[in-house]
Amino acid sequence: MPEPLIRVVDLKKWFPVRMGFLTSLLRKEPLWVKAVDGVSFDIHRGEVLCLVGESGCGKTTTGRTILRLIEPTDGQVFFKGVNIFELNKEELRKLRQKMQMIFQDPYESLNPRMTVLDIVAEPLRVHGLAEGEELMDRVLRALEDAELRPPEAFLARYPHELSGGQRQRVGIARALVLNPEFIVADEPVSMIDVSLRAGILNLMMDLKERFGLTYLFITHDIAQARYIGDRMAVMYLGKIVELGPIEDLIKEPLHPYTKALISNVPVPDPDARRQRIYLKGEVPTPINPPPGCRFHPRCPWAKAICREEEPQLIEVQPGRFVACHLVA
């Protein structure tokens, strides 16, 4: 099998908890928010890996840490066999041309004081890749690829003059203008009107085929993941609990958390009968996650071993990985 484009090995990102002065004096050990706590997976060239889970499970932090938009606590991330956590600033700056991100909120990720021309041209200027007529040609081509037509009509506009869908397409054009190989798409349609989401997803799939792109697609919507993805990784409280081909996970989920997520996906058939799995309680705090399996306080089938021993993500079927004592 060819070497994966992206390899993530035991990735961790812990954030320190800010405490009051007296509390920090009395407490011997610092507190940490364990947002990402030992995540490993591969992404192969040309595929879409969907990272799925509830809000707050660590999906976005995983994507940002992979690109080193935030620095990791521990672990390794390899791009074409190169550990990006070992690169210096200049080496990382060059690598960023090949690794880009589409942010979730087009209302926050675009500078309101910059025109569309300046927003899309900024990566080219930062990397010193083009200027003058060549810069204009590349900006126009990126806007055309993002289906903002005619592209000339958008150059002088500011973000507040655009619709939500148009703003997100500007964000896509900004990512495309450097001709990247890998894109982290962080819930790229969650802030867009429902009627426009399919258009953005179709655009992303078309760009993938035209330019040979590889995506890490972050979402909480399993229906979106099924529409665009090849494989799916299910994340819970900073850990990946199941990973495999997306159709296999949807048709035959193995982990109890995956089963609960799948059981609650709406089915467009009023006569369909499905047994929904309702999870009791709240997601535990990532500051002090429960011992053993992190899902056991909410798992309907938890056993004694689930409360004592943390399950490892192991391959139980070809291409299927699960972290669960009930399956292994």
C-alpha positions as CSV (number, residue, x, y, z in Angstrom):
1,M,0.0,0.0,0.0
2,P,1.4,3.5,-0.9
3,E,2.5,5.8,1.9
4,P,-0.4,7.9,3.2
5,L,-0.3,11.6,2.4
6,I,-1.1,12.4,6.1
7,R,-0.1,10.2,9.1
8,V,-1.2,11.2,12.6
9,V,0.5,9.4,15.4
10,D,-0.6,9.7,19.1
11,L,-1.5,13.4,18.7
12,K,-2.3,15.3,21.9
13,K,-3.3,18.8,22.5
14,W,-3.9,19.9,26.1
15,F,-4.8,23.4,27.1
16,P,-3.9,24.8,30.6
17,V,-6.8,25.7,32.8
18,R,-6.5,29.2,34.2
19,M,-6.9,29.3,38.0
20,G,-7.1,32.1,40.5
21,F,-3.9,33.1,42.4
22,L,-4.7,31.4,45.7
23,T,-6.0,28.2,43.9
24,S,-2.8,28.0,41.9
25,L,-0.7,28.3,45.0
26,L,-2.7,25.6,46.9
27,R,-2.8,23.2,44.0
28,K,0.4,21.2,43.4
29,E,-0.4,20.0,39.9
30,P,-1.8,22.2,37.0
31,L,-5.1,21.4,35.4
32,W,-5.4,20.6,31.7
33,V,-8.2,20.5,29.2
34,K,-7.4,17.3,27.3
35,A,-9.0,18.4,24.0
36,V,-7.2,15.8,21.9
37,D,-5.7,13.0,23.9
38,G,-3.8,10.4,21.8
39,V,-5.4,10.4,18.3
40,S,-3.9,8.3,15.4
41,F,-5.1,7.9,11.8
42,D,-3.9,8.0,8.2
43,I,-5.3,9.9,5.2
44,H,-4.4,8.5,1.8
45,R,-4.0,10.7,-1.3
46,G,-7.2,11.6,-3.0
47,E,-9.6,10.4,-0.2
48,V,-12.0,12.2,2.1
49,L,-11.7,11.2,5.7
50,C,-14.6,12.5,7.8
51,L,-14.0,13.3,11.4
52,V,-17.4,13.0,13.2
53,G,-18.6,13.6,16.7
54,E,-20.5,15.8,19.1
55,S,-19.6,19.5,19.7
56,G,-16.7,19.7,22.0
57,C,-15.2,16.3,21.3
58,G,-12.0,17.8,19.8
59,K,-12.6,17.7,16.1
60,T,-11.6,21.2,15.3
61,T,-8.6,21.2,17.6
62,T,-7.4,18.0,15.8
63,G,-7.7,19.7,12.4
64,R,-5.9,22.9,13.6
65,T,-3.2,21.0,15.3
66,I,-2.5,18.9,12.3
67,L,-1.8,22.1,10.3
68,R,0.2,23.5,13.2
69,L,-2.2,26.5,13.5
70,I,-1.9,25.6,17.2
71,E,1.1,23.9,18.6
72,P,0.8,20.3,19.8
73,T,1.4,19.0,23.3
74,D,2.7,15.7,22.0
75,G,2.6,13.3,19.1
76,Q,3.6,13.4,15.4
77,V,2.0,14.4,12.1
78,F,3.7,13.4,8.9
79,F,3.0,15.0,5.5
80,K,4.6,12.9,2.7
81,G,6.8,11.3,5.4
82,V,8.0,14.6,6.8
83,N,7.2,15.3,10.5
84,I,5.8,18.8,10.4
85,F,6.2,19.3,14.1
86,E,10.0,19.2,13.6
87,L,10.1,21.9,10.9
88,N,11.4,25.4,11.7
89,K,9.3,28.5,10.8
90,E,10.7,28.9,7.3
91,E,10.3,25.2,6.4
92,L,6.7,25.3,7.8
93,R,5.9,28.4,5.8
94,K,6.9,26.7,2.6
95,L,4.8,23.6,3.5
96,R,1.7,25.7,4.1
97,Q,1.4,26.1,0.4
98,K,0.4,22.5,0.2
99,M,-1.8,22.4,3.4
100,Q,-4.7,24.7,3.7
101,M,-7.9,25.1,5.7
102,I,-11.5,26.1,5.0
103,F,-12.9,27.6,8.2
104,Q,-16.3,27.0,9.7
105,D,-17.6,30.6,10.0
106,P,-17.2,32.7,6.8
107,Y,-18.5,35.7,8.9
108,E,-15.5,35.5,11.2
109,S,-12.7,34.1,9.0
110,L,-12.8,36.9,6.4
111,N,-11.3,40.3,7.2
112,P,-14.2,42.8,6.9
113,R,-11.8,45.6,6.0
114,M,-10.4,43.7,3.0
115,T,-11.9,43.4,-0.5
116,V,-12.3,39.9,-2.1
117,L,-9.3,40.7,-4.2
118,D,-7.1,41.3,-1.2
119,I,-8.4,38.3,0.7
120,V,-7.7,35.8,-2.1
121,A,-4.5,37.4,-3.1
122,E,-3.1,37.6,0.5
123,P,-1.6,34.0,0.5
124,L,0.2,34.7,-2.8
125,R,1.6,37.9,-1.4
126,V,2.7,36.3,1.9
127,H,4.5,33.5,0.1
128,G,5.9,35.8,-2.6
129,L,4.5,33.6,-5.4
130,A,2.9,36.2,-7.7
131,E,2.4,39.9,-8.3
132,G,1.0,42.2,-10.9
133,E,-0.8,40.6,-13.8
134,E,0.1,37.0,-12.8
135,L,-1.4,37.6,-9.3
136,M,-4.6,39.0,-10.8
137,D,-4.9,36.0,-13.2
138,R,-4.5,33.5,-10.3
139,V,-7.1,35.3,-8.1
140,L,-9.6,35.3,-11.0
141,R,-9.0,31.6,-11.7
142,A,-9.5,30.7,-8.0
143,L,-12.8,32.7,-7.9
144,E,-13.9,31.0,-11.1
145,D,-13.0,27.6,-9.6
146,A,-15.0,28.4,-6.5
147,E,-18.0,29.2,-8.8
148,L,-18.1,33.0,-8.2
149,R,-19.0,34.1,-11.6
150,P,-18.2,36.4,-13.3
151,P,-15.1,36.7,-11.0
152,E,-14.4,40.3,-12.0
153,A,-17.7,41.3,-10.4
154,F,-16.5,40.2,-6.9
155,L,-13.0,41.7,-6.8
156,A,-14.0,45.1,-5.3
157,R,-16.6,43.8,-2.9
158,Y,-16.3,43.5,0.9
159,P,-17.5,40.5,2.9
160,H,-20.5,42.3,4.2
161,E,-21.7,42.8,0.6
162,L,-21.8,39.0,0.1
163,S,-24.3,36.3,1.1
164,G,-23.2,33.5,3.4
165,G,-22.7,31.1,0.6
166,Q,-20.6,33.6,-1.4
167,R,-18.5,34.3,1.6
168,Q,-17.7,30.6,2.1
169,R,-16.8,30.3,-1.6
170,V,-14.4,33.2,-1.1
171,G,-12.9,31.1,1.7
172,I,-12.6,28.2,-0.6
173,A,-11.0,30.4,-3.3
174,R,-8.5,31.6,-0.7
175,A,-7.5,28.0,0.1
176,L,-7.3,27.0,-3.6
177,V,-5.2,29.9,-4.8
178,L,-2.0,28.2,-3.5
179,N,-2.7,25.0,-5.4
180,P,-2.7,22.8,-2.2
181,E,-2.7,19.0,-2.0
182,F,-4.4,18.7,1.4
183,I,-7.3,20.7,2.9
184,V,-8.8,20.6,6.3
185,A,-12.5,21.6,5.9
186,D,-13.9,22.5,9.3
187,E,-17.7,22.1,9.1
188,P,-17.6,24.3,5.9
189,V,-21.4,24.3,5.5
190,S,-22.7,24.5,9.1
191,M,-23.1,28.3,9.0
192,I,-24.7,28.3,5.5
193,D,-28.4,28.2,4.7
194,V,-29.7,24.6,4.3
195,S,-30.7,25.3,0.7
196,L,-27.1,26.1,-0.2
197,R,-25.3,23.3,1.5
198,A,-25.6,20.8,-1.2
199,G,-24.1,23.3,-3.7
200,I,-21.0,23.8,-1.5
201,L,-20.5,20.0,-1.0
202,N,-20.9,19.4,-4.7
203,L,-18.3,22.1,-5.4
204,M,-15.9,20.5,-3.0
205,M,-16.3,17.1,-4.6
206,D,-15.8,18.6,-8.0
207,L,-12.6,20.3,-6.9
208,K,-11.4,17.1,-5.4
209,E,-11.7,15.3,-8.7
210,R,-10.3,18.2,-10.8
211,F,-7.3,18.9,-8.7
212,G,-6.6,15.6,-6.9
213,L,-7.3,17.1,-3.5
214,T,-7.3,15.2,-0.2
215,Y,-9.7,16.3,2.6
216,L,-10.0,16.0,6.3
217,F,-13.7,16.9,6.5
218,I,-14.9,17.8,10.0
219,T,-18.6,17.6,10.7
220,H,-21.2,16.6,13.3
221,D,-23.6,15.7,10.5
222,I,-23.3,12.0,9.5
223,A,-25.6,12.6,6.5
224,Q,-23.0,15.1,5.2
225,A,-20.2,12.7,6.0
226,R,-21.9,9.9,4.0
227,Y,-22.5,12.2,1.0
228,I,-18.9,13.4,0.7
229,G,-16.7,10.9,2.6
230,D,-14.7,7.7,1.8
231,R,-13.9,6.8,5.4
232,M,-15.1,8.0,8.8
233,A,-13.5,8.5,12.2
234,V,-15.8,8.8,15.1
235,M,-14.4,11.0,18.0
236,Y,-15.6,11.1,21.6
237,L,-14.0,13.2,24.3
238,G,-10.6,13.6,22.7
239,K,-10.4,10.0,21.5
240,I,-11.2,8.2,18.2
241,V,-13.5,5.3,19.1
242,E,-14.2,3.9,15.6
243,L,-12.6,4.2,12.2
244,G,-13.4,2.6,8.9
245,P,-15.1,2.8,5.5
246,I,-18.1,5.1,5.8
247,E,-20.7,2.7,4.4
248,D,-19.5,-0.1,6.7
249,L,-19.8,2.2,9.8
250,I,-23.3,3.4,8.8
251,K,-24.7,-0.1,7.9
252,E,-23.0,-2.0,10.8
253,P,-21.6,0.3,13.5
254,L,-19.6,-1.6,16.1
255,H,-18.9,0.9,18.9
256,P,-21.9,1.8,21.2
257,Y,-21.4,5.5,20.6
258,T,-21.4,5.1,16.8
259,K,-24.6,3.0,17.1
260,A,-26.2,5.8,19.1
261,L,-25.2,8.5,16.5
262,I,-26.4,6.4,13.6
263,S,-29.7,5.5,15.3
264,N,-30.6,9.2,15.6
265,V,-29.9,10.2,11.9
266,P,-33.3,11.2,10.4
267,V,-34.6,8.9,7.7
268,P,-36.6,10.5,4.8
269,D,-39.4,7.8,5.1
270,P,-42.4,8.5,7.3
271,D,-43.2,4.7,7.5
272,A,-39.7,3.7,8.5
273,R,-39.4,2.2,12.0
274,R,-36.0,2.6,13.8
275,Q,-35.0,1.9,17.4
276,R,-33.3,5.0,18.6
277,I,-30.6,4.8,21.2
278,Y,-30.8,7.7,23.7
279,L,-27.7,8.4,25.7
280,K,-28.2,9.4,29.3
281,G,-26.3,12.1,31.1
282,E,-23.9,14.7,29.9
283,V,-20.5,14.4,28.2
284,P,-17.9,14.3,31.0
285,T,-15.5,17.1,31.4
286,P,-12.2,16.8,29.4
287,I,-10.4,18.3,32.4
288,N,-11.0,15.1,34.4
289,P,-12.2,12.4,32.0
290,P,-13.5,9.2,33.5
291,P,-11.1,6.2,34.0
292,G,-11.3,3.3,31.7
293,C,-13.4,3.8,28.6
294,R,-14.4,7.5,28.4
295,F,-17.8,6.5,27.1
296,H,-18.7,4.1,29.9
297,P,-20.8,6.6,32.1
298,R,-23.2,6.9,29.2
299,C,-22.9,3.4,27.6
300,P,-26.0,1.2,28.0
301,W,-23.8,-2.0,27.8
302,A,-20.9,-1.0,30.0
303,K,-19.2,-3.7,32.0
304,A,-16.8,-3.7,34.9
305,I,-13.7,-3.8,32.7
306,C,-15.0,-0.7,30.8
307,R,-14.7,1.3,34.1
308,E,-11.2,0.1,34.9
309,E,-9.2,-0.4,31.7
310,E,-9.0,2.0,28.7
311,P,-9.6,0.2,25.4
312,Q,-7.1,0.6,22.6
313,L,-8.1,1.3,19.0
314,I,-7.4,-2.1,17.3
315,E,-8.2,-3.6,13.9
316,V,-11.1,-6.0,14.3
317,Q,-11.9,-6.4,10.6
318,P,-9.9,-5.4,7.5
319,G,-9.9,-1.6,7.6
320,R,-12.2,-1.5,10.6
321,F,-10.8,-0.1,13.9
322,V,-12.7,0.0,17.2
323,A,-11.8,1.0,20.8
324,C,-14.3,-1.1,22.8
325,H,-14.0,-4.0,25.2
326,L,-17.4,-5.3,24.0
327,V,-16.1,-5.8,20.4
328,A,-12.4,-6.7,20.8
